[in-house]
Amino acid sequence: MKNPKNQFKAALAANQRQLGIWNTVGGNSVPELLGGAGFDWVLVDCEHAAVETVEVLPALQAIGQHPETSAVVRVAANDPTLFKRVLDMGAQTVMVPYVQTAAEAAAAVHAMRYGPQGMRGMAGMTRATRYGKVDDYFNTAEDELCLIVQVETLNGLKNLDAIAQTDGVNAVFIGPADLSASMGLRGQMTHPDVDKAVSDAINRLVDMDIPAGVMALDPDVADRYLAAGASFVAVAVDLVLLADAVANVRGRFA
């Protein structure tokens, strides 16, 4: 059988806008629900959520029931061991947080690739190979892998051009929350200075013809970033939606 096509990567290449939602609740029920909710992509978050690497597999299986929706996995750190595990579980799109230099971006690329170009360990009986059924997987895997590096500090923005143009980087995701902290404006993601920094970064990426992503939970802000040329925007987080719904129900009976 052929290696499954990475629809997310293909959409980026075709300049198609993609809306996403963040999955921070472990297990397989919530990823399954989100996968069928009509978003283009669901991000399984192993960095800030209580989602361990072992839980990525059932999440991928759950989201994979909905072929129109792509799964993205954010690893906890730029650690080749974490890359190796989620890639073998069948993740085709990986986001790595807190990339500040081209060298760090290159390290992430190195973790995504088999030798001699990289250091991803060889294993044949994995979900990624469909348990040995994908034809010539080790020589075709990279065609369908997509690496997103997350730039979320002033130092990262300073090095944005070099990071984005690193061979093997497929897209750059701007993180407003950590960027606000880096700017001394903790938690003020919509502060004019933070907003300007995010918008400028998107514009720079568009000028370089590099797909730009961002999180924007305010629909008006999301619309503005999309209009600026952002290719993929996360517009919701599962726990945020749950908290808002619970507060609304409780408020109804206050």
BANUVO-410930 format. One record per atom (N, C-alpha, C, O): residue in three letters; x negated, y, z negated. Coordinates in steps of 0.05 Angstrom, whole numbers, padded with zeros to 5 digits, always signed. Layout:
N
AlaXYZ...
END
This chain:
254
Met-00017-00024+00000Met+00000+00000+00000Met-00018+00025+00000Met-00041+00024-00008Lys-00006+00047+00010Lys-00020+00072+00010Lys-00019+00086-00017Lys-00001+00081-00033Asn-00039+00102-00022Asn-00040+00118-00046Asn-00016+00137-00046Asn-00012+00151-00026Pro+00000+00138-00068Pro+00023+00156-00068Pro+00016+00185-00062Pro-00005+00194-00072Lys+00031+00198-00047Lys+00026+00226-00039Lys+00031+00245-00063Lys+00051+00242-00077Asn+00013+00263-00067Asn+00016+00283-00088Asn+00033+00306-00077Asn+00022+00324-00063Gln+00058+00306-00083Gln+00077+00326-00073Gln+00070+00354-00083Gln+00074+00374-00068Phe+00061+00356-00107Phe+00053+00382-00119Phe+00030+00394-00103Phe+00031+00418-00095Lys+00010+00379-00098Lys-00014+00388-00083Lys-00006+00396-00054Lys-00015+00416-00044Ala+00012+00380-00042Ala+00021+00386-00015Ala+00037+00411-00014Ala+00034+00427+00005Ala+00053+00416-00034Ala+00069+00441-00035Ala+00051+00465-00039Ala+00056+00486-00027Leu+00030+00463-00055Leu+00011+00485-00058Leu-00002+00491-00031Leu-00005+00514-00023Ala-00010+00470-00016Ala-00023+00474+00010Ala-00004+00487+00030Ala-00013+00501+00048Ala+00022+00482+00026Ala+00042+00493+00045Ala+00052+00520+00036Ala+00071+00531+00047Asn+00041+00531+00014Asn+00049+00557+00003Asn+00078+00557-00005Asn+00092+00577-00002Gln+00088+00535-00016Gln+00115+00533-00025Gln+00117+00540-00055Gln+00101+00530-00071Arg+00135+00556-00063Arg+00139+00564-00090Arg+00149+00540-00107Arg+00167+00526-00098Gln+00138+00537-00130Gln+00146+00514-00147Gln+00151+00524-00176Gln+00134+00536-00188Leu+00175+00517-00186Leu+00182+00525-00213Leu+00178+00500-00231Leu+00185+00478-00224Gly+00167+00505-00255Gly+00162+00483-00273Gly+00172+00487-00301Gly+00181+00509-00308Ile+00171+00466-00317Ile+00180+00466-00344Ile+00159+00451-00361Ile+00148+00431-00352Trp+00155+00460-00385Trp+00135+00449-00403Trp+00148+00427-00420Trp+00169+00431-00431Asn+00134+00404-00422Asn+00143+00383-00440Asn+00124+00381-00464Asn+00101+00374-00461Thr+00135+00386-00488Thr+00119+00385-00512Thr+00130+00364-00532Thr+00118+00361-00553Val+00151+00351-00525Val+00163+00330-00542Val+00154+00303-00532Val+00158+00296-00509Gly+00141+00288-00550Gly+00130+00262-00542Gly+00152+00241-00537Gly+00175+00246-00540Gly+00143+00218-00528Gly+00161+00196-00521Gly+00168+00197-00492Gly+00155+00211-00476Asn+00189+00182-00484Asn+00196+00182-00456Asn+00223+00194-00450Asn+00230+00199-00427Ser+00240+00198-00470Ser+00267+00207-00465Ser+00268+00236-00455Ser+00281+00242-00436Val+00253+00254-00469Val+00253+00282-00461Val+00239+00285-00433Val+00250+00299-00416Pro+00216+00273-00428Pro+00205+00275-00401Pro+00224+00264-00379Pro+00226+00275-00357Glu+00239+00243-00386Glu+00258+00232-00367Glu+00280+00253-00361Glu+00288+00257-00338Leu+00290+00265-00382Leu+00311+00286-00379Leu+00300+00309-00363Leu+00314+00318-00344Leu+00276+00319-00369Leu+00265+00341-00355Leu+00259+00335-00326Leu+00263+00351-00308Gly+00251+00310-00321Gly+00245+00302-00294Gly+00269+00302-00276Gly+00267+00306-00252Gly+00292+00298-00288Gly+00317+00299-00272Gly+00332+00325-00273Gly+00355+00326-00264Ala+00319+00346-00283Ala+00333+00371-00287Ala+00331+00390-00263Ala+00343+00412-00264Gly+00317+00382-00243Gly+00316+00398-00218Gly+00292+00416-00215Gly+00291+00432-00196Phe+00273+00415-00234Phe+00248+00430-00231Phe+00229+00417-00212Phe+00231+00392-00207Asp+00211+00432-00201Asp+00192+00421-00182Asp+00170+00405-00196Asp+00159+00386-00185Trp+00164+00414-00220Trp+00142+00400-00236Trp+00148+00402-00266Trp+00160+00421-00276Val+00138+00381-00279Val+00140+00380-00309Val+00112+00376-00319Val+00097+00358-00310Leu+00104+00394-00338Leu+00077+00391-00349Leu+00079+00377-00376Leu+00093+00385-00394Val+00064+00355-00379Val+00061+00340-00404Val+00038+00352-00419Val+00015+00351-00409Asp+00043+00364-00442Asp+00022+00380-00455Asp+00009+00364-00478Asp+00021+00358-00498Cys-00016+00358-00473Cys-00032+00344-00494Cys-00051+00363-00509Cys-00066+00355-00526Glu-00049+00389-00503Glu-00067+00408-00516Glu-00054+00418-00542Glu-00065+00414-00564His-00031+00432-00540His-00019+00444-00563His+00004+00428-00574His+00013+00433-00597Ala+00015+00409-00559Ala+00037+00393-00569Ala+00027+00369-00584Ala+00004+00361-00582Ala+00045+00357-00600Ala+00039+00332-00614Ala+00043+00308-00596Ala+00057+00290-00602Val+00029+00310-00573Val+00031+00288-00553Val+00002+00277-00550Val-00016+00290-00540Glu-00001+00252-00559Glu-00027+00239-00556Glu-00031+00228-00528Glu-00011+00223-00514Thr-00056+00223-00521Thr-00061+00213-00494Thr-00046+00187-00488Thr-00037+00184-00465Val-00043+00170-00507Val-00029+00145-00503Val+00000+00149-00495Val+00013+00132-00482Glu+00011+00172-00502Glu+00039+00178-00495Glu+00043+00189-00467Glu+00065+00192-00457Val+00020+00194-00454Val+00022+00204-00426Val+00034+00183-00408Val+00049+00189-00390Leu+00026+00158-00412Leu+00035+00137-00394Leu+00065+00135-00393Leu+00077+00135-00371Pro+00080+00132-00416Pro+00109+00131-00414Pro+00121+00156-00403Pro+00142+00155-00390Ala+00108+00179-00408Ala+00119+00204-00397Ala+00117+00204-00367Ala+00136+00212-00353Leu+00094+00195-00356Leu+00091+00193-00327Leu+00111+00173-00315Leu+00122+00178-00294Gln+00115+00151-00329Gln+00134+00131-00319Gln+00163+00143-00318Gln+00178+00138-00300Ala+00169+00159-00339Ala+00196+00171-00341Ala+00200+00192-00319Ala+00220+00192-00305Ile+00181+00210-00316Ile+00183+00231-00296Ile+00182+00218-00268Ile+00195+00228-00249Gly+00167+00197-00265Gly+00164+00184-00239Gly+00190+00172-00228Gly+00191+00164-00205Gln+00210+00169-00245Gln+00236+00160-00235Gln+00250+00180-00217Gln+00269+00174-00203His+00239+00204-00217His+00251+00226-00201His+00230+00235-00181His+00214+00254-00187Pro+00229+00223-00157Pro+00208+00228-00138Pro+00206+00257-00128Pro+00186+00266-00117Glu+00228+00272-00132Glu+00228+00300-00123Glu+00214+00318-00143Glu+00209+00342-00138Thr+00206+00307-00167Thr+00193+00323-00188Thr+00165+00312-00193Thr+00161+00288-00196Ser+00146+00330-00193Ser+00118+00323-00198Ser+00111+00325-00227Ser+00121+00342-00242Ala+00093+00308-00236Ala+00083+00309-00263Ala+00055+00322-00263Ala+00038+00316-00246Val+00051+00340-00282Val+00025+00352-00287Val+00017+00345-00316Val+00034+00347-00333Val-00008+00338-00320Val-00016+00332-00347Val-00038+00352-00356Val-00058+00355-00342Arg-00033+00366-00378Arg-00054+00383-00389Arg-00069+00367-00411Arg-00058+00360-00431Val-00094+00363-00406Val-00111+00349-00425Val-00118+00368-00448Val-00115+00392-00445Ala-00126+00356-00470Ala-00131+00373-00494Ala-00156+00390-00492Ala-00158+00411-00504Ala-00175+00381-00476Ala-00200+00396-00473Ala-00214+00387-00448Ala-00207+00367-00435Asn-00235+00402-00441Asn-00251+00395-00417Asn-00270+00373-00424Asn-00295+00377-00425Asp-00259+00349-00428Asp-00273+00326-00437Asp-00270+00303-00417Asp-00247+00295-00411Pro-00292+00293-00405Pro-00289+00273-00384Pro-00274+00248-00393Pro-00262+00234-00376Thr-00276+00241-00418Thr-00262+00217-00428Thr-00232+00221-00426Thr-00218+00202-00419Leu-00222+00245-00432Leu-00193+00250-00430Leu-00184+00250-00401Leu-00163+00240-00395Phe-00200+00261-00384Phe-00194+00260-00355Phe-00191+00231-00346Phe-00172+00223-00333Lys-00212+00215-00353Lys-00212+00187-00344Lys-00187+00172-00352Lys-00176+00157-00336Arg-00179+00176-00377Arg-00156+00161-00387Arg-00130+00169-00372Arg-00115+00152-00364Val-00125+00195-00369Val-00099+00203-00357Val-00099+00197-00327Val-00079+00191-00315Leu-00123+00199-00314Leu-00124+00193-00286Leu-00119+00163-00281Leu-00104+00156-00263Asp-00130+00146-00299Asp-00124+00117-00296Asp-00095+00111-00302Asp-00085+00091-00291Met-00082+00127-00318Met-00053+00123-00323Met-00036+00131-00299Met-00012+00127-00299Gly-00049+00144-00279Gly-00034+00151-00255Gly-00028+00181-00252Gly-00014+00189-00233Ala-00039+00198-00270Ala-00036+00226-00266Ala-00051+00235-00241Ala-00074+00228-00238Gln-00037+00249-00224Gln-00050+00259-00200Gln-00057+00289-00201Gln-00074+00298-00187Thr-00044+00303-00219Thr-00049+00332-00223Thr-00056+00336-00252Thr-00041+00330-00270Val-00080+00348-00257Val-00090+00352-00283Val-00096+00381-00287Val-00108+00394-00270Met-00087+00392-00310Met-00094+00420-00318Met-00113+00418-00341Met-00109+00403-00360Val-00135+00434-00339Val-00154+00435-00361Val-00154+00463-00373Val-00157+00482-00358Pro-00152+00465-00399Pro-00150+00491-00412Pro-00177+00505-00416Pro-00198+00492-00415Tyr-00175+00531-00420Tyr-00197+00547-00430Tyr-00223+00545-00414Tyr-00244+00541-00425Val-00220+00548-00388Val-00244+00549-00370Val-00253+00578-00368Val-00237+00595-00360Gln-00278+00583-00375Gln-00288+00610-00375Gln-00311+00616-00356Gln-00317+00639-00350Thr-00322+00595-00345Thr-00345+00598-00326Thr-00342+00579-00303Thr-00328+00559-00304Ala-00357+00585-00282Ala-00358+00566-00259Ala-00370+00540-00267Ala-00363+00519-00256Ala-00389+00540-00286Ala-00402+00515-00295Ala-00381+00497-00308Ala-00382+00473-00305Glu-00364+00509-00324Glu-00343+00494-00337Glu-00323+00483-00317Glu-00313+00460-00320Ala-00317+00498-00296Ala-00299+00489-00275Ala-00312+00466-00260Ala-00299+00446-00254Ala-00338+00468-00255Ala-00352+00446-00241Ala-00353+00421-00258Ala-00352+00399-00247Ala-00355+00424-00285Ala-00354+00401-00302Ala-00328+00386-00300Ala-00327+00362-00301Ala-00306+00401-00298Ala-00279+00389-00295Ala-00277+00374-00268Ala-00266+00352-00267Val-00288+00386-00247Val-00288+00373-00221Val-00304+00347-00223Val-00295+00326-00213His-00327+00348-00237His-00344+00325-00240His-00329+00302-00254His-00332+00279-00247Ala-00312+00309-00273Ala-00296+00289-00287Ala-00274+00277-00270Ala-00265+00255-00276Met-00265+00291-00250Met-00243+00282-00233Met-00253+00263-00211Met-00237+00247-00200Arg-00279+00263-00205Arg-00289+00249-00181Arg-00305+00224-00189Arg-00318+00224-00210Tyr-00303+00204-00172Tyr-00320+00180-00176Tyr-00349+00187-00167Tyr-00353+00207-00152Gly-00368+00171-00175Gly-00396+00175-00167Gly-00399+00169-00137Gly-00383+00154-00126Pro-00419+00180-00124Pro-00440+00196-00136Pro-00433+00226-00140Pro-00449+00241-00151Gln-00409+00234-00131Gln-00402+00263-00134Gln-00393+00270-00162Gln-00392+00293-00169Gly-00386+00249-00178Gly-00375+00255-00204Gly-00382+00233-00224Gly-00400+00217-00219Met-00366+00232-00246Met-00372+00212-00267Met-00347+00197-00276Met-00347+00184-00297Arg-00325+00198-00260Arg-00302+00183-00268Arg-00308+00153-00268Arg-00319+00143-00248Gly-00302+00139-00289Gly-00308+00111-00291Gly-00291+00094-00272Gly-00267+00101-00267Met-00302+00073-00262Met-00288+00055-00243Met-00272+00034-00259Met-00282+00020-00276Ala-00246+00032-00252Ala-00229+00011-00264Ala-00208+00004-00243Ala-00194+00022-00233Gly-00205-00021-00238Gly-00187-00030-00216Gly-00158-00036-00225Gly-00140-00030-00210Met-00155-00047-00248Met-00128-00056-00257Met-00115-00034-00273Met-00113-00036-00298Thr-00107-00012-00260Thr-00095+00011-00273Thr-00070+00019-00259Thr-00065+00010-00236Arg-00054+00035-00272Arg-00030+00045-00259Arg-00037+00063-00235Arg-00022+00064-00216Ala-00060+00077-00237Ala-00068+00094-00214Ala-00071+00078-00189Ala-00064+00088-00167Thr-00082+00054-00191Thr-00085+00037-00167Thr-00061+00020-00161Thr-00061+00003-00144Arg-00040+00025-00176Arg-00015+00009-00175Arg-00023-00020-00181Arg-00014-00039-00167Tyr-00040-00023-00201Tyr-00050-00049-00210Tyr-00062-00065-00188Tyr-00056-00088-00183Gly-00080-00051-00173Gly-00096-00063-00153Gly-00084-00065-00125Gly-00095-00077-00107Lys-00060-00052-00122Lys-00046-00055-00097Lys-00052-00032-00077Lys-00046-00035-00053Val-00063-00009-00086Val-00068+00013-00068Val-00093+00007-00051Val-00114+00000-00062Asp-00090+00009-00025Asp-00112+00003-00007Asp-00135+00023-00011Asp-00131+00047-00010Asp-00159+00013-00015Asp-00183+00029-00016Asp-00180+00053-00035Asp-00189+00075-00028Tyr-00169+00048-00058Tyr-00163+00070-00077Tyr-00187+00087-00083Tyr-00186+00111-00083Phe-00210+00074-00088Phe-00233+00089-00098Phe-00244+00109-00077Phe-00257+00128-00084Asn-00238+00104-00052Asn-00247+00122-00031Asn-00225+00142-00021Asn-00231+00160-00006Thr-00201+00137-00031Thr-00179+00155-00022Thr-00166+00171-00046Thr-00150+00189-00041Ala-00174+00163-00070Ala-00161+00176-00093Ala-00163+00206-00093Ala-00143+00220-00098Glu-00186+00217-00086Glu-00190+00246-00088Glu-00172+00261-00069Glu-00165+00284-00075Asp-00163+00248-00047Asp-00145+00262-00028Asp-00119+00271-00042Asp-00107+00291-00034Glu-00110+00256-00062Glu-00085+00261-00074Glu-00088+00272-00103Glu-00068+00275-00117Leu-00112+00278-00112Leu-00116+00289-00138Leu-00117+00320-00136Leu-00127+00331-00117Cys-00106+00332-00157Cys-00104+00362-00157Cys-00114+00371-00184Cys-00104+00363-00205Leu-00134+00389-00184Leu-00145+00400-00209Leu-00136+00429-00212Leu-00141+00446-00194Ile-00123+00435-00234Ile-00116+00463-00241Ile-00133+00471-00265Ile-00134+00457-00285Val-00148+00493-00262Val-00164+00503-00284Val-00148+00527-00297Val-00137+00543-00282Gln-00149+00528-00323Gln-00134+00548-00337Gln-00153+00570-00346Gln-00172+00565-00361Val-00148+00594-00337Val-00164+00618-00344Val-00147+00635-00363Val-00125+00644-00356Glu-00157+00639-00387Glu-00141+00651-00408Glu-00156+00669-00427Glu-00148+00673-00450Thr-00179+00679-00418Thr-00195+00698-00434Thr-00206+00720-00416Thr-00206+00718-00392Leu-00215+00742-00429Leu-00227+00763-00414Leu-00252+00754-00400Leu-00258+00762-00377Asn-00267+00736-00413Asn-00291+00725-00400Asn-00284+00709-00376Asn-00298+00710-00355Gly-00262+00693-00378Gly-00253+00678-00355Gly-00245+00696-00332Gly-00251+00690-00309Leu-00231+00717-00339Leu-00223+00736-00317Leu-00247+00749-00304Leu-00247+00754-00280Lys-00268+00754-00320Lys-00292+00766-00309Lys-00305+00747-00288Lys-00317+00756-00269Asn-00302+00721-00294Asn-00314+00701-00276Asn-00294+00688-00258Asn-00299+00667-00247Leu-00271+00701-00254Leu-00249+00689-00240Leu-00256+00681-00211Leu-00250+00658-00203Asp-00270+00698-00197Asp-00277+00691-00169Asp-00294+00666-00167Asp-00288+00649-00151Ala-00314+00665-00184Ala-00332+00642-00184Ala-00318+00616-00192Ala-00323+00595-00181Ile-00300+00619-00212Ile-00285+00595-00222Ile-00267+00585-00200Ile-00267+00561-00193Ala-00252+00603-00188Ala-00232+00596-00168Ala-00244+00584-00143Ala-00232+00567-00130Gln-00268+00593-00136Gln-00281+00584-00112Gln-00300+00560-00116Gln-00314+00552-00098Thr-00299+00549-00140Thr-00314+00524-00145Thr-00303+00501-00129Thr-00279+00496-00129Asp-00320+00488-00114Asp-00311+00465-00098Asp-00298+00444-00115Asp-00309+00435-00135Gly-00273+00437-00108Gly-00258+00417-00122Gly-00237+00428-00140Gly-00220+00414-00150Val-00237+00455-00144Val-00215+00468-00158Val-00193+00474-00139Val-00197+00487-00118Asn-00169+00464-00145Asn-00146+00467-00126Asn-00128+00490-00133Asn-00114+00500-00115Ala-00128+00499-00158Ala-00110+00520-00166Ala-00119+00532-00193Ala-00134+00519-00208Val-00111+00556-00199Val-00118+00569-00224Val-00092+00578-00238Val-00075+00590-00226Phe-00090+00571-00264Phe-00067+00578-00280Phe-00076+00599-00300Phe-00094+00594-00316Ile-00063+00622-00300Ile-00069+00643-00319Ile-00052+00639-00345Ile-00028+00635-00343Gly-00066+00639-00368Gly-00052+00635-00393Gly-00048+00660-00409Gly-00067+00670-00421Pro-00024+00672-00408Pro-00019+00698-00421Pro-00023+00698-00451Pro-00031+00718-00463Ala-00017+00676-00465Ala-00018+00675-00494Ala-00046+00678-00504Ala-00052+00696-00520Asp-00064+00661-00495Asp-00092+00663-00504Asp-00105+00688-00493Asp-00123+00700-00506Leu-00096+00697-00470Leu-00107+00722-00459Leu-00100+00745-00477Leu-00116+00763-00481Ser-00075+00745-00488Ser-00067+00767-00506Ser-00085+00767-00530Ser-00092+00789-00540Ala-00093+00744-00541Ala-00110+00742-00564Ala-00138+00752-00557Ala-00151+00767-00572Ser-00148+00744-00533Ser-00174+00753-00524Ser-00175+00783-00521Ser-00197+00795-00524Met-00153+00795-00515Met-00151+00825-00512Met-00146+00839-00538Met-00143+00864-00538Gly-00144+00824-00560Gly-00137+00837-00586Gly-00108+00844-00589Gly-00101+00861-00605Leu-00091+00830-00573Leu-00062+00836-00573Leu-00047+00809-00578Leu-00030+00802-00562Arg-00054+00796-00600Arg-00044+00769-00605Arg-00014+00767-00603Arg+00001+00781-00617Gly-00005+00749-00586Gly+00024+00743-00583Gly+00040+00764-00567Gly+00064+00760-00563Gln+00026+00784-00557Gln+00040+00805-00542Gln+00037+00800-00512Gln+00025+00815-00498Met+00050+00778-00503Met+00046+00770-00476Met+00058+00789-00455Met+00050+00790-00432Thr+00077+00805-00464Thr+00090+00825-00446Thr+00079+00853-00450Thr+00089+00872-00439His+00058+00856-00467His+00045+00882-00470His+00036+00892-00443His+00025+00876-00427Pro+00039+00917-00437Pro+00031+00927-00410Pro+00002+00920-00402Pro-00003+00914-00379Asp-00016+00920-00421Asp-00044+00914-00414Asp-00047+00884-00407Asp-00062+00877-00389Val-00034+00867-00422Val-00035+00838-00416Val-00021+00833-00390Val-00031+00818-00373Asp+00002+00845-00386Asp+00017+00841-00361Asp+00001+00850-00337Asp+00001+00837-00316Lys-00013+00872-00340Lys-00030+00883-00318Lys-00053+00863-00312Lys-00059+00859-00289Ala-00065+00853-00334Ala-00087+00834-00330Ala-00078+00809-00315Ala-00092+00799-00297Val-00054+00799-00323Val-00043+00775-00309Val-00037+00781-00280Val-00044+00766-00262Ser-00024+00804-00276Ser-00016+00812-00248Ser-00041+00816-00231Ser-00042+00807-00208Asp-00061+00829-00242Asp-00086+00833-00227Asp-00099+00806-00220Asp-00110+00803-00198Ala-00099+00787-00239Ala-00111+00761-00234Ala-00096+00746-00211Ala-00108+00734-00194Ile-00069+00748-00212Ile-00053+00735-00191Ile-00060+00748-00164Ile-00064+00734-00144Asn-00062+00775-00163Asn-00069+00788-00138Asn-00096+00780-00128Asn-00100+00776-00104Arg-00116+00777-00146Arg-00143+00769-00138Arg-00142+00741-00126Arg-00155+00735-00106Leu-00127+00723-00139Leu-00125+00695-00129Leu-00111+00694-00102Leu-00120+00679-00084Val-00090+00710-00099Val-00077+00711-00073Val-00096+00720-00051Val-00096+00709-00029Asp-00112+00741-00057Asp-00131+00751-00038Asp-00152+00730-00030Asp-00162+00730-00008Met-00158+00712-00049Met-00177+00690-00044Met-00164+00666-00031Met-00177+00646-00025Asp-00138+00667-00028Asp-00122+00644-00018Asp-00124+00620-00036Asp-00126+00597-00027Ile-00124+00625-00062Ile-00125+00605-00083Ile-00097+00604-00097Ile-00088+00625-00106Pro-00084+00581-00098Pro-00058+00580-00111Pro-00060+00590-00140Pro-00077+00581-00155Ala-00042+00608-00148Ala-00041+00619-00175Ala-00017+00610-00190Ala+00005+00610-00179Gly-00021+00602-00215Gly+00001+00594-00232Gly+00001+00611-00258Gly-00019+00623-00265Val+00024+00611-00272Val+00026+00626-00297Val+00051+00616-00311Val+00069+00605-00299Met+00052+00621-00338Met+00076+00616-00353Met+00090+00642-00358Met+00077+00662-00366Ala+00116+00643-00353Ala+00132+00667-00358Ala+00160+00658-00367Ala+00176+00651-00350Leu+00165+00660-00393Leu+00191+00651-00403Leu+00213+00672-00400Leu+00236+00666-00403Asp+00205+00697-00395Asp+00224+00718-00389Asp+00230+00716-00359Asp+00212+00720-00342Pro+00255+00711-00351Pro+00261+00708-00322Pro+00253+00732-00305Pro+00245+00729-00282Asp+00256+00756-00316Asp+00249+00780-00301Asp+00219+00781-00296Asp+00210+00788-00274Val+00203+00773-00316Val+00174+00772-00313Val+00167+00750-00293Val+00149+00754-00276Ala+00180+00728-00295Ala+00175+00706-00276Ala+00180+00714-00247Ala+00165+00709-00229Asp+00202+00729-00243Asp+00209+00738-00216Asp+00187+00757-00206Asp+00180+00757-00182Arg+00177+00774-00224Arg+00156+00793-00216Arg+00130+00779-00208Arg+00117+00786-00188Tyr+00123+00759-00224Tyr+00098+00744-00217Tyr+00101+00728-00191Tyr+00083+00726-00175Leu+00125+00717-00187Leu+00131+00703-00162Leu+00129+00722-00138Leu+00118+00715-00117Ala+00140+00746-00142Ala+00139+00766-00121Ala+00110+00775-00115Ala+00103+00783-00093Ala+00093+00773-00136Ala+00065+00781-00133Ala+00049+00760-00118Ala+00027+00765-00109Gly+00061+00736-00115Gly+00048+00715-00100Gly+00041+00690-00116Gly+00027+00672-00106Ala+00049+00688-00141Ala+00044+00664-00157Ala+00057+00640-00143Ala+00080+00641-00135Ser+00042+00619-00141Ser+00052+00595-00127Ser+00068+00576-00145Ser+00087+00564-00136Phe+00061+00575-00170Phe+00075+00557-00189Phe+00077+00570-00216Phe+00057+00579-00227Val+00102+00571-00226Val+00107+00586-00250Val+00123+00568-00269Val+00144+00557-00261Ala+00114+00566-00294Ala+00129+00552-00315Ala+00148+00571-00327Ala+00140+00592-00338Val+00174+00565-00326Val+00195+00584-00335Val+00209+00575-00360Val+00227+00589-00369Ala+00202+00552-00371Ala+00215+00543-00395Ala+00198+00523-00410Ala+00180+00510-00398Val+00203+00520-00436Val+00190+00500-00453Val+00212+00485-00468Val+00230+00497-00479Asp+00210+00459-00469Asp+00232+00443-00480Asp+00238+00451-00509Asp+00262+00454-00515Leu+00218+00454-00526Leu+00224+00461-00554Leu+00235+00489-00557Leu+00252+00494-00575Val+00227+00507-00540Val+00238+00534-00541Val+00268+00534-00533Val+00284+00547-00546Leu+00274+00518-00513Leu+00302+00516-00505Leu+00319+00503-00528Leu+00341+00512-00533Leu+00308+00483-00541Leu+00322+00470-00563Leu+00326+00489-00586Leu+00348+00491-00597Ala+00305+00504-00593Ala+00307+00523-00615Ala+00328+00545-00609Ala+00343+00552-00627Asp+00328+00555-00585Asp+00347+00576-00577Asp+00376+00565-00578Asp+00394+00578-00588Ala+00379+00540-00568Ala+00406+00528-00568Ala+00416+00524-00597Ala+00439+00529-00603Val+00398+00514-00614Val+00406+00509-00642Val+00413+00536-00656Val+00433+00537-00670Ala+00397+00556-00651Ala+00403+00582-00663Ala+00430+00594-00653Ala+00445+00605-00669Asn+00435+00590-00628Asn+00460+00600-00617Asn+00485+00585-00629Asn+00505+00598-00635Val+00482+00559-00632Val+00504+00544-00643Val+00509+00552-00673Val+00531+00556-00681Arg+00486+00554-00687Arg+00489+00562-00715Arg+00500+00590-00718Arg+00516+00596-00736Gly+00491+00608-00700Gly+00501+00635-00701Gly+00530+00638-00695Gly+00544+00655-00705Arg+00540+00620-00679Arg+00569+00620-00672Arg+00586+00616-00697Arg+00608+00625-00698Phe+00575+00601-00717Phe+00591+00595-00741Phe+00581+00611-00765Phe+00587+00603-00788Ala+00566+00632-00760Ala+00555+00647-00783Ala+00577+00663-00797Ala+00572+00677-00816
END
